[in-house]
């Protein structure tokens, strides 16, 4: 069976194509259409021989992106009439309280996802656009929505409720939801398997997802019990362009000082803050690290603030878990930025969490020192594989 996994943004569509047989999922292609409806739009694909094919061409919208994806997969012989795409899985960022499991997409489900788009205005509309595009092109192919928020539905009310009038939760579902759940589930599952193989404890894990968006999750016996992102992905850690935690009383202050509406202030906190705002250099960690090596003061300070916030959450979650068996780093920054992992460990040295300098520098699976009380691991993100597995499992149960 060929399974196509879609991860859509407002101006891009990323995809991975898996061939599934028995319990094995083989990645046979991945790529993306980017800069949709812009002069520099292009399509790129990496085939099963790890060859990259790039096509610079106008791509108007998500429908055009899906058509060119289908066209190029066919041209490379990766799909055909004999080997068609038989299942499509979509990453959908927000499922609200209603969608806590993978769900087959029907007109009613799509309508419900549209209704809760206000909970993720930067993400859900793009997810919906790609679902509609796929429905136009793949009319008879079953499609499944896998929600970023679903893994966190095990969080207890004392962790997900805000200290505001309870009626706001009852009437408007204002609460912490958490995000990146698909990857937090994936890496924690992988870590648990690895640790148990080595006969090591794996009941209390903290997963640290660091990319342009960042979040930390406390996981006990395979279930999320707390997470750093909240009602929206703005809460929590310092991120590429997002501020993370701040005093809400700053909203009217920023509105007055910057002459912005409340909506514009939120946009400012989402797109012009975080690492970008603090350094005034870039939101890209590699660029900031290069500046820090040149002793740029704003870059050095931003890295310290970024790492300290991560350590703050890890420290708190160790308390909620009643101890810790392993910390898992994942995501583009989590997997590659050895200097961030080292700074975080430095902030946690009082807990006897120590890194092996060589293993950390080489981005190995286990990066903790032999004397470290806690195992520290790096597990590459693979949301697409997790979505493929969950989508297939759902379809098999309902067929």
LUMVEX-369352 format. One record per residue (C-alpha): residue number from 1; residue in three letters; x, y negated, z. Coordinates in steps of 0.25 Angstrom, whole numbers, plus 5000, padded with zeros to 4 digits. Layout:
+-----+------+------+------+------+
!  nr ! rest !    x !    y !    z !
+-----+------+------+------+------+
! NUM !  Ala !    X !    Y !    Z !
...
+-----+------+------+------+------+
//
This chain:
+-----+------+------+------+------+
!  nr ! rest !    x !    y !    z !
+-----+------+------+------+------+
!   1 !  Unk ! 5000 ! 5000 ! 5000 !
!   2 !  Unk ! 5005 ! 4986 ! 4997 !
!   3 !  Unk ! 5002 ! 4976 ! 5008 !
!   4 !  Unk ! 5003 ! 4961 ! 5005 !
!   5 !  Unk ! 5005 ! 4952 ! 5017 !
!   6 !  Unk ! 5003 ! 4937 ! 5016 !
!   7 !  Unk ! 5008 ! 4926 ! 5025 !
!   8 !  Unk ! 5003 ! 4912 ! 5019 !
!   9 !  Unk ! 5006 ! 4898 ! 5023 !
!  10 !  Unk ! 5000 ! 4885 ! 5018 !
!  11 !  Unk ! 5010 ! 4884 ! 5007 !
!  12 !  Unk ! 5016 ! 4898 ! 5006 !
!  13 !  Unk ! 5012 ! 4913 ! 5005 !
!  14 !  Unk ! 5022 ! 4923 ! 5010 !
!  15 !  Unk ! 5019 ! 4938 ! 5007 !
!  16 !  Unk ! 5025 ! 4952 ! 5009 !
!  17 !  Unk ! 5021 ! 4964 ! 5002 !
!  18 !  Unk ! 5022 ! 4978 ! 5009 !
!  19 !  Unk ! 5021 ! 4992 ! 5004 !
!  20 !  Unk ! 5014 ! 5000 ! 5015 !
!  21 !  Unk ! 5015 ! 5016 ! 5015 !
!  22 !  Unk ! 5012 ! 5024 ! 5027 !
!  23 !  Unk ! 5018 ! 5016 ! 5039 !
!  24 !  Unk ! 5028 ! 5009 ! 5030 !
!  25 !  Unk ! 5027 ! 4994 ! 5026 !
!  26 !  Unk ! 5038 ! 4991 ! 5015 !
!  27 !  Unk ! 5040 ! 4976 ! 5011 !
!  28 !  Unk ! 5040 ! 4976 ! 4996 !
!  29 !  Unk ! 5040 ! 4961 ! 4994 !
!  30 !  Unk ! 5039 ! 4947 ! 5001 !
!  31 !  Unk ! 5038 ! 4933 ! 4996 !
!  32 !  Unk ! 5031 ! 4920 ! 4997 !
!  33 !  Unk ! 5024 ! 4909 ! 4988 !
!  34 !  Unk ! 5028 ! 4896 ! 4994 !
!  35 !  Unk ! 5026 ! 4881 ! 4992 !
!  36 !  Unk ! 5012 ! 4883 ! 4987 !
!  37 !  Unk ! 5006 ! 4872 ! 4979 !
!  38 !  Unk ! 5019 ! 4865 ! 4979 !
!  39 !  Unk ! 5029 ! 4862 ! 4968 !
!  40 !  Unk ! 5040 ! 4871 ! 4974 !
!  41 !  Unk ! 5031 ! 4883 ! 4976 !
!  42 !  Unk ! 5037 ! 4897 ! 4973 !
!  43 !  Unk ! 5035 ! 4912 ! 4975 !
!  44 !  Unk ! 5046 ! 4921 ! 4980 !
!  45 !  Unk ! 5046 ! 4936 ! 4982 !
!  46 !  Unk ! 5056 ! 4946 ! 4988 !
!  47 !  Unk ! 5053 ! 4960 ! 4981 !
!  48 !  Unk ! 5056 ! 4974 ! 4987 !
!  49 !  Unk ! 5070 ! 4973 ! 4981 !
!  50 !  Unk ! 5072 ! 4960 ! 4990 !
!  51 !  Unk ! 5073 ! 4952 ! 4977 !
!  52 !  Unk ! 5068 ! 4938 ! 4978 !
!  53 !  Unk ! 5059 ! 4933 ! 4967 !
!  54 !  Unk ! 5055 ! 4918 ! 4967 !
!  55 !  Unk ! 5045 ! 4911 ! 4958 !
!  56 !  Unk ! 5044 ! 4896 ! 4958 !
!  57 !  Unk ! 5030 ! 4893 ! 4953 !
!  58 !  Unk ! 5018 ! 4885 ! 4957 !
!  59 !  Unk ! 5010 ! 4892 ! 4968 !
!  60 !  Unk ! 4997 ! 4884 ! 4970 !
!  61 !  Unk ! 4991 ! 4891 ! 4982 !
!  62 !  Unk ! 4989 ! 4904 ! 4990 !
!  63 !  Unk ! 4982 ! 4910 ! 4978 !
!  64 !  Unk ! 4993 ! 4907 ! 4969 !
!  65 !  Unk ! 5003 ! 4912 ! 4979 !
!  66 !  Unk ! 4996 ! 4926 ! 4980 !
!  67 !  Unk ! 4994 ! 4927 ! 4965 !
!  68 !  Unk ! 5009 ! 4925 ! 4963 !
!  69 !  Unk ! 5012 ! 4935 ! 4974 !
!  70 !  Unk ! 5004 ! 4945 ! 4967 !
!  71 !  Unk ! 5010 ! 4942 ! 4954 !
!  72 !  Unk ! 5024 ! 4943 ! 4959 !
!  73 !  Unk ! 5022 ! 4956 ! 4967 !
!  74 !  Unk ! 5016 ! 4962 ! 4954 !
!  75 !  Unk ! 5027 ! 4957 ! 4945 !
!  76 !  Unk ! 5038 ! 4963 ! 4954 !
!  77 !  Unk ! 5030 ! 4976 ! 4954 !
!  78 !  Unk ! 5028 ! 4976 ! 4969 !
!  79 !  Unk ! 5013 ! 4977 ! 4967 !
!  80 !  Unk ! 5005 ! 4983 ! 4956 !
!  81 !  Unk ! 4991 ! 4989 ! 4952 !
!  82 !  Unk ! 4996 ! 5002 ! 4958 !
!  83 !  Unk ! 5002 ! 4995 ! 4970 !
!  84 !  Unk ! 4993 ! 4984 ! 4973 !
!  85 !  Unk ! 4992 ! 4975 ! 4986 !
!  86 !  Unk ! 4982 ! 4983 ! 4995 !
!  87 !  Unk ! 4982 ! 4975 ! 5007 !
!  88 !  Unk ! 4985 ! 4960 ! 5011 !
!  89 !  Unk ! 4988 ! 4955 ! 5025 !
!  90 !  Unk ! 4988 ! 4940 ! 5028 !
!  91 !  Unk ! 4995 ! 4933 ! 5040 !
!  92 !  Unk ! 4984 ! 4924 ! 5046 !
!  93 !  Unk ! 4989 ! 4915 ! 5057 !
!  94 !  Unk ! 4977 ! 4913 ! 5065 !
!  95 !  Unk ! 4966 ! 4922 ! 5068 !
!  96 !  Unk ! 4960 ! 4915 ! 5080 !
!  97 !  Unk ! 4954 ! 4924 ! 5091 !
!  98 !  Unk ! 4945 ! 4932 ! 5081 !
!  99 !  Unk ! 4956 ! 4938 ! 5073 !
! 100 !  Unk ! 4965 ! 4946 ! 5082 !
! 101 !  Unk ! 4968 ! 4957 ! 5072 !
! 102 !  Unk ! 4972 ! 4959 ! 5058 !
! 103 !  Unk ! 4959 ! 4957 ! 5050 !
! 104 !  Unk ! 4954 ! 4961 ! 5036 !
! 105 !  Unk ! 4951 ! 4948 ! 5029 !
! 106 !  Unk ! 4936 ! 4946 ! 5025 !
! 107 !  Unk ! 4929 ! 4933 ! 5021 !
! 108 !  Unk ! 4924 ! 4932 ! 5035 !
! 109 !  Unk ! 4938 ! 4934 ! 5041 !
! 110 !  Unk ! 4944 ! 4924 ! 5031 !
! 111 !  Unk ! 4933 ! 4914 ! 5035 !
! 112 !  Unk ! 4936 ! 4916 ! 5050 !
! 113 !  Unk ! 4951 ! 4914 ! 5047 !
! 114 !  Unk ! 4947 ! 4901 ! 5041 !
! 115 !  Unk ! 4939 ! 4896 ! 5053 !
! 116 !  Unk ! 4951 ! 4898 ! 5062 !
! 117 !  Unk ! 4961 ! 4891 ! 5053 !
! 118 !  Unk ! 4960 ! 4878 ! 5062 !
! 119 !  Unk ! 4968 ! 4887 ! 5072 !
! 120 !  Unk ! 4980 ! 4888 ! 5062 !
! 121 !  Unk ! 4978 ! 4877 ! 5051 !
! 122 !  Unk ! 4992 ! 4878 ! 5046 !
! 123 !  Unk ! 4991 ! 4893 ! 5044 !
! 124 !  Unk ! 4977 ! 4900 ! 5042 !
! 125 !  Unk ! 4973 ! 4891 ! 5030 !
! 126 !  Unk ! 4985 ! 4896 ! 5023 !
! 127 !  Unk ! 4982 ! 4911 ! 5027 !
! 128 !  Unk ! 4968 ! 4909 ! 5022 !
! 129 !  Unk ! 4972 ! 4903 ! 5009 !
! 130 !  Unk ! 4981 ! 4916 ! 5006 !
! 131 !  Unk ! 4970 ! 4925 ! 5011 !
! 132 !  Unk ! 4960 ! 4919 ! 5001 !
! 133 !  Unk ! 4971 ! 4919 ! 4990 !
! 134 !  Unk ! 4973 ! 4934 ! 4992 !
! 135 !  Unk ! 4958 ! 4937 ! 4992 !
! 136 !  Unk ! 4957 ! 4931 ! 4978 !
! 137 !  Unk ! 4969 ! 4939 ! 4973 !
! 138 !  Unk ! 4967 ! 4952 ! 4980 !
! 139 !  Unk ! 4952 ! 4953 ! 4980 !
! 140 !  Unk ! 4951 ! 4968 ! 4985 !
! 141 !  Unk ! 4964 ! 4969 ! 4994 !
! 142 !  Unk ! 4961 ! 4969 ! 5009 !
! 143 !  Unk ! 4967 ! 4958 ! 5016 !
! 144 !  Unk ! 4970 ! 4957 ! 5031 !
! 145 !  Unk ! 4973 ! 4945 ! 5040 !
! 146 !  Unk ! 4983 ! 4947 ! 5051 !
! 147 !  Unk ! 4983 ! 4935 ! 5061 !
! 148 !  Unk ! 4995 ! 4929 ! 5068 !
! 149 !  Unk ! 4987 ! 4927 ! 5080 !
! 150 !  Unk ! 4982 ! 4941 ! 5082 !
! 151 !  Unk ! 4994 ! 4947 ! 5090 !
! 152 !  Unk ! 4991 ! 4937 ! 5101 !
! 153 !  Unk ! 4977 ! 4940 ! 5103 !
! 154 !  Unk ! 4982 ! 4949 ! 5116 !
! 155 !  Unk ! 4986 ! 4936 ! 5123 !
! 156 !  Unk ! 4978 ! 4934 ! 5136 !
! 157 !  Unk ! 4969 ! 4921 ! 5138 !
! 158 !  Unk ! 4978 ! 4916 ! 5148 !
! 159 !  Unk ! 4989 ! 4915 ! 5138 !
! 160 !  Unk ! 4980 ! 4910 ! 5126 !
! 161 !  Unk ! 4971 ! 4900 ! 5132 !
! 162 !  Unk ! 4975 ! 4886 ! 5134 !
! 163 !  Unk ! 4972 ! 4878 ! 5146 !
! 164 !  Unk ! 4961 ! 4870 ! 5140 !
! 165 !  Unk ! 4946 ! 4871 ! 5142 !
! 166 !  Unk ! 4942 ! 4885 ! 5139 !
! 167 !  Unk ! 4930 ! 4881 ! 5130 !
! 168 !  Unk ! 4940 ! 4877 ! 5120 !
! 169 !  Unk ! 4945 ! 4891 ! 5119 !
! 170 !  Unk ! 4931 ! 4896 ! 5119 !
! 171 !  Unk ! 4925 ! 4887 ! 5108 !
! 172 !  Unk ! 4938 ! 4884 ! 5100 !
! 173 !  Unk ! 4947 ! 4896 ! 5102 !
! 174 !  Unk ! 4958 ! 4887 ! 5107 !
! 175 !  Unk ! 4969 ! 4896 ! 5113 !
! 176 !  Unk ! 4983 ! 4901 ! 5110 !
! 177 !  Unk ! 4983 ! 4911 ! 5098 !
! 178 !  Unk ! 4998 ! 4913 ! 5095 !
! 179 !  Unk ! 5004 ! 4916 ! 5081 !
! 180 !  Unk ! 5015 ! 4924 ! 5074 !
! 181 !  Unk ! 5007 ! 4936 ! 5080 !
! 182 !  Unk ! 5010 ! 4945 ! 5069 !
! 183 !  Unk ! 5025 ! 4944 ! 5070 !
! 184 !  Unk ! 5025 ! 4944 ! 5085 !
! 185 !  Unk ! 5017 ! 4957 ! 5084 !
! 186 !  Unk ! 5026 ! 4963 ! 5073 !
! 187 !  Unk ! 5040 ! 4960 ! 5080 !
! 188 !  Unk ! 5035 ! 4964 ! 5094 !
! 189 !  Unk ! 5030 ! 4977 ! 5088 !
! 190 !  Unk ! 5044 ! 4979 ! 5081 !
! 191 !  Unk ! 5051 ! 4976 ! 5094 !
! 192 !  Unk ! 5043 ! 4985 ! 5102 !
! 193 !  Unk ! 5046 ! 4997 ! 5093 !
! 194 !  Unk ! 5061 ! 4994 ! 5093 !
! 195 !  Unk ! 5062 ! 4992 ! 5108 !
! 196 !  Unk ! 5054 ! 5005 ! 5111 !
! 197 !  Unk ! 5063 ! 5013 ! 5101 !
! 198 !  Unk ! 5074 ! 5008 ! 5110 !
! 199 !  Unk ! 5066 ! 5012 ! 5122 !
! 200 !  Unk ! 5066 ! 4997 ! 5127 !
! 201 !  Unk ! 5054 ! 4990 ! 5133 !
! 202 !  Unk ! 5045 ! 4982 ! 5124 !
! 203 !  Unk ! 5033 ! 4978 ! 5131 !
! 204 !  Unk ! 5036 ! 4964 ! 5133 !
! 205 !  Unk ! 5041 ! 4956 ! 5121 !
! 206 !  Unk ! 5042 ! 4942 ! 5117 !
! 207 !  Unk ! 5042 ! 4939 ! 5102 !
! 208 !  Unk ! 5048 ! 4926 ! 5097 !
! 209 !  Unk ! 5044 ! 4922 ! 5083 !
! 210 !  Unk ! 5053 ! 4911 ! 5078 !
! 211 !  Unk ! 5050 ! 4905 ! 5064 !
! 212 !  Unk ! 5045 ! 4892 ! 5059 !
! 213 !  Unk ! 5034 ! 4895 ! 5069 !
! 214 !  Unk ! 5038 ! 4901 ! 5082 !
! 215 !  Unk ! 5031 ! 4909 ! 5093 !
! 216 !  Unk ! 5034 ! 4918 ! 5105 !
! 217 !  Unk ! 5025 ! 4930 ! 5110 !
! 218 !  Unk ! 5025 ! 4938 ! 5122 !
! 219 !  Unk ! 5021 ! 4952 ! 5119 !
! 220 !  Unk ! 5017 ! 4963 ! 5130 !
! 221 !  Unk ! 5015 ! 4977 ! 5126 !
! 222 !  Unk ! 5013 ! 4973 ! 5111 !
! 223 !  Unk ! 5003 ! 4962 ! 5114 !
! 224 !  Unk ! 5005 ! 4947 ! 5113 !
! 225 !  Unk ! 5003 ! 4941 ! 5127 !
! 226 !  Unk ! 5007 ! 4926 ! 5124 !
! 227 !  Unk ! 5013 ! 4918 ! 5113 !
! 228 !  Unk ! 5018 ! 4904 ! 5111 !
! 229 !  Unk ! 5009 ! 4899 ! 5099 !
! 230 !  Unk ! 4995 ! 4895 ! 5103 !
! 231 !  Unk ! 4983 ! 4889 ! 5097 !
! 232 !  Unk ! 4991 ! 4886 ! 5085 !
! 233 !  Unk ! 5006 ! 4890 ! 5081 !
! 234 !  Unk ! 5010 ! 4876 ! 5086 !
! 235 !  Unk ! 5011 ! 4880 ! 5101 !
! 236 !  Unk ! 5023 ! 4887 ! 5107 !
! 237 !  Unk ! 5038 ! 4887 ! 5102 !
! 238 !  Unk ! 5045 ! 4876 ! 5094 !
! 239 !  Unk ! 5044 ! 4880 ! 5079 !
! 240 !  Unk ! 5049 ! 4875 ! 5066 !
! 241 !  Unk ! 5039 ! 4863 ! 5065 !
! 242 !  Unk ! 5030 ! 4866 ! 5076 !
! 243 !  Unk ! 5032 ! 4859 ! 5090 !
! 244 !  Unk ! 5027 ! 4871 ! 5098 !
! 245 !  Unk ! 5023 ! 4868 ! 5113 !
! 246 !  Unk ! 5021 ! 4853 ! 5116 !
! 247 !  Unk ! 5012 ! 4845 ! 5126 !
! 248 !  Unk ! 4999 ! 4843 ! 5119 !
! 249 !  Unk ! 4998 ! 4829 ! 5124 !
! 250 !  Unk ! 5008 ! 4826 ! 5113 !
! 251 !  Unk ! 4998 ! 4827 ! 5103 !
! 252 !  Unk ! 4991 ! 4813 ! 5105 !
! 253 !  Unk ! 5005 ! 4807 ! 5108 !
! 254 !  Unk ! 5010 ! 4812 ! 5094 !
! 255 !  Unk ! 4997 ! 4808 ! 5087 !
! 256 !  Unk ! 4999 ! 4794 ! 5093 !
! 257 !  Unk ! 5014 ! 4792 ! 5091 !
! 258 !  Unk ! 5014 ! 4799 ! 5077 !
! 259 !  Unk ! 5001 ! 4793 ! 5072 !
! 260 !  Unk ! 4996 ! 4807 ! 5069 !
! 261 !  Unk ! 4982 ! 4813 ! 5071 !
! 262 !  Unk ! 4981 ! 4826 ! 5080 !
! 263 !  Unk ! 4981 ! 4835 ! 5068 !
! 264 !  Unk ! 4994 ! 4828 ! 5062 !
! 265 !  Unk ! 5001 ! 4829 ! 5076 !
! 266 !  Unk ! 4998 ! 4844 ! 5076 !
! 267 !  Unk ! 5004 ! 4845 ! 5062 !
! 268 !  Unk ! 5016 ! 4837 ! 5067 !
! 269 !  Unk ! 5018 ! 4847 ! 5078 !
! 270 !  Unk ! 5016 ! 4859 ! 5068 !
! 271 !  Unk ! 5025 ! 4854 ! 5056 !
! 272 !  Unk ! 5034 ! 4843 ! 5061 !
! 273 !  Unk ! 5039 ! 4847 ! 5075 !
! 274 !  Unk ! 5046 ! 4859 ! 5080 !
! 275 !  Unk ! 5060 ! 4861 ! 5075 !
! 276 !  Unk ! 5058 ! 4852 ! 5064 !
! 277 !  Unk ! 5053 ! 4840 ! 5073 !
! 278 !  Unk ! 5064 ! 4842 ! 5083 !
! 279 !  Unk ! 5076 ! 4843 ! 5074 !
! 280 !  Unk ! 5071 ! 4834 ! 5063 !
! 281 !  Unk ! 5079 ! 4843 ! 5054 !
! 282 !  Unk ! 5071 ! 4855 ! 5050 !
! 283 !  Unk ! 5061 ! 4866 ! 5055 !
! 284 !  Unk ! 5071 ! 4877 ! 5050 !
! 285 !  Unk ! 5079 ! 4884 ! 5061 !
! 286 !  Unk ! 5090 ! 4886 ! 5051 !
! 287 !  Unk ! 5092 ! 4871 ! 5048 !
! 288 !  Unk ! 5091 ! 4868 ! 5063 !
! 289 !  Unk ! 5101 ! 4878 ! 5067 !
! 290 !  Unk ! 5111 ! 4872 ! 5056 !
! 291 !  Unk ! 5109 ! 4858 ! 5062 !
! 292 !  Unk ! 5111 ! 4864 ! 5076 !
! 293 !  Unk ! 5124 ! 4870 ! 5072 !
! 294 !  Unk ! 5128 ! 4856 ! 5068 !
! 295 !  Unk ! 5124 ! 4851 ! 5082 !
! 296 !  Unk ! 5112 ! 4844 ! 5078 !
! 297 !  Unk ! 5106 ! 4839 ! 5091 !
! 298 !  Unk ! 5091 ! 4840 ! 5087 !
! 299 !  Unk ! 5093 ! 4854 ! 5081 !
! 300 !  Unk ! 5100 ! 4859 ! 5093 !
! 301 !  Unk ! 5089 ! 4854 ! 5102 !
! 302 !  Unk ! 5078 ! 4859 ! 5094 !
! 303 !  Unk ! 5084 ! 4873 ! 5094 !
! 304 !  Unk ! 5085 ! 4873 ! 5109 !
! 305 !  Unk ! 5071 ! 4868 ! 5111 !
! 306 !  Unk ! 5066 ! 4879 ! 5101 !
! 307 !  Unk ! 5073 ! 4890 ! 5108 !
! 308 !  Unk ! 5069 ! 4885 ! 5122 !
! 309 !  Unk ! 5055 ! 4885 ! 5118 !
! 310 !  Unk ! 5056 ! 4900 ! 5114 !
! 311 !  Unk ! 5063 ! 4904 ! 5127 !
! 312 !  Unk ! 5052 ! 4896 ! 5135 !
! 313 !  Unk ! 5041 ! 4905 ! 5129 !
! 314 !  Unk ! 5050 ! 4918 ! 5130 !
! 315 !  Unk ! 5052 ! 4915 ! 5144 !
! 316 !  Unk ! 5038 ! 4913 ! 5147 !
! 317 !  Unk ! 5033 ! 4925 ! 5140 !
! 318 !  Unk ! 5043 ! 4934 ! 5147 !
! 319 !  Unk ! 5036 ! 4930 ! 5160 !
! 320 !  Unk ! 5022 ! 4933 ! 5154 !
! 321 !  Unk ! 5027 ! 4947 ! 5149 !
! 322 !  Unk ! 5034 ! 4950 ! 5163 !
! 323 !  Unk ! 5047 ! 4952 ! 5156 !
! 324 !  Unk ! 5052 ! 4954 ! 5142 !
! 325 !  Unk ! 5057 ! 4966 ! 5134 !
! 326 !  Unk ! 5061 ! 4959 ! 5122 !
! 327 !  Unk ! 5061 ! 4946 ! 5114 !
! 328 !  Unk ! 5059 ! 4947 ! 5099 !
! 329 !  Unk ! 5063 ! 4936 ! 5090 !
! 330 !  Unk ! 5057 ! 4935 ! 5076 !
! 331 !  Unk ! 5054 ! 4926 ! 5065 !
! 332 !  Unk ! 5064 ! 4918 ! 5056 !
! 333 !  Unk ! 5070 ! 4911 ! 5067 !
! 334 !  Unk ! 5069 ! 4922 ! 5077 !
! 335 !  Unk ! 5076 ! 4932 ! 5068 !
! 336 !  Unk ! 5087 ! 4923 ! 5063 !
! 337 !  Unk ! 5090 ! 4911 ! 5073 !
! 338 !  Unk ! 5100 ! 4918 ! 5082 !
! 339 !  Unk ! 5103 ! 4904 ! 5089 !
! 340 !  Unk ! 5088 ! 4902 ! 5093 !
! 341 !  Unk ! 5088 ! 4916 ! 5099 !
! 342 !  Unk ! 5100 ! 4913 ! 5107 !
! 343 !  Unk ! 5095 ! 4900 ! 5112 !
! 344 !  Unk ! 5082 ! 4907 ! 5116 !
! 345 !  Unk ! 5090 ! 4918 ! 5123 !
! 346 !  Unk ! 5098 ! 4907 ! 5130 !
! 347 !  Unk ! 5086 ! 4901 ! 5136 !
! 348 !  Unk ! 5082 ! 4915 ! 5141 !
! 349 !  Unk ! 5095 ! 4919 ! 5147 !
! 350 !  Unk ! 5089 ! 4918 ! 5161 !
! 351 !  Unk ! 5081 ! 4930 ! 5157 !
! 352 !  Unk ! 5094 ! 4938 ! 5153 !
! 353 !  Unk ! 5090 ! 4937 ! 5139 !
! 354 !  Unk ! 5103 ! 4937 ! 5131 !
! 355 !  Unk ! 5106 ! 4939 ! 5116 !
! 356 !  Unk ! 5117 ! 4947 ! 5109 !
! 357 !  Unk ! 5124 ! 4936 ! 5102 !
! 358 !  Unk ! 5129 ! 4944 ! 5090 !
! 359 !  Unk ! 5115 ! 4952 ! 5089 !
! 360 !  Unk ! 5108 ! 4938 ! 5089 !
! 361 !  Unk ! 5117 ! 4932 ! 5079 !
! 362 !  Unk ! 5114 ! 4944 ! 5069 !
! 363 !  Unk ! 5099 ! 4944 ! 5072 !
! 364 !  Unk ! 5099 ! 4958 ! 5076 !
! 365 !  Unk ! 5087 ! 4966 ! 5082 !
! 366 !  Unk ! 5091 ! 4965 ! 5096 !
! 367 !  Unk ! 5099 ! 4953 ! 5100 !
! 368 !  Unk ! 5099 ! 4953 ! 5115 !
! 369 !  Unk ! 5112 ! 4955 ! 5123 !
! 370 !  Unk ! 5114 ! 4969 ! 5130 !
! 371 !  Unk ! 5113 ! 4961 ! 5143 !
! 372 !  Unk ! 5100 ! 4955 ! 5139 !
! 373 !  Unk ! 5088 ! 4958 ! 5148 !
! 374 !  Unk ! 5078 ! 4957 ! 5136 !
! 375 !  Unk ! 5079 ! 4963 ! 5122 !
! 376 !  Unk ! 5079 ! 4952 ! 5111 !
! 377 !  Unk ! 5076 ! 4956 ! 5097 !
! 378 !  Unk ! 5074 ! 4950 ! 5083 !
! 379 !  Unk ! 5063 ! 4956 ! 5074 !
! 380 !  Unk ! 5060 ! 4950 ! 5061 !
! 381 !  Unk ! 5046 ! 4945 ! 5059 !
! 382 !  Unk ! 5037 ! 4953 ! 5049 !
! 383 !  Unk ! 5023 ! 4948 ! 5050 !
! 384 !  Unk ! 5020 ! 4953 ! 5036 !
! 385 !  Unk ! 5023 ! 4967 ! 5040 !
! 386 !  Unk ! 5015 ! 4966 ! 5052 !
! 387 !  Unk ! 5003 ! 4960 ! 5044 !
! 388 !  Unk ! 5005 ! 4972 ! 5034 !
! 389 !  Unk ! 5004 ! 4982 ! 5045 !
! 390 !  Unk ! 4992 ! 4976 ! 5052 !
! 391 !  Unk ! 4985 ! 4973 ! 5039 !
! 392 !  Unk ! 4986 ! 4988 ! 5034 !
! 393 !  Unk ! 4982 ! 4993 ! 5048 !
! 394 !  Unk ! 4969 ! 4985 ! 5048 !
! 395 !  Unk ! 4966 ! 4989 ! 5034 !
! 396 !  Unk ! 4968 ! 5004 ! 5037 !
! 397 !  Unk ! 4959 ! 5003 ! 5049 !
! 398 !  Unk ! 4948 ! 4997 ! 5042 !
! 399 !  Unk ! 4949 ! 5006 ! 5029 !
+-----+------+------+------+------+
//
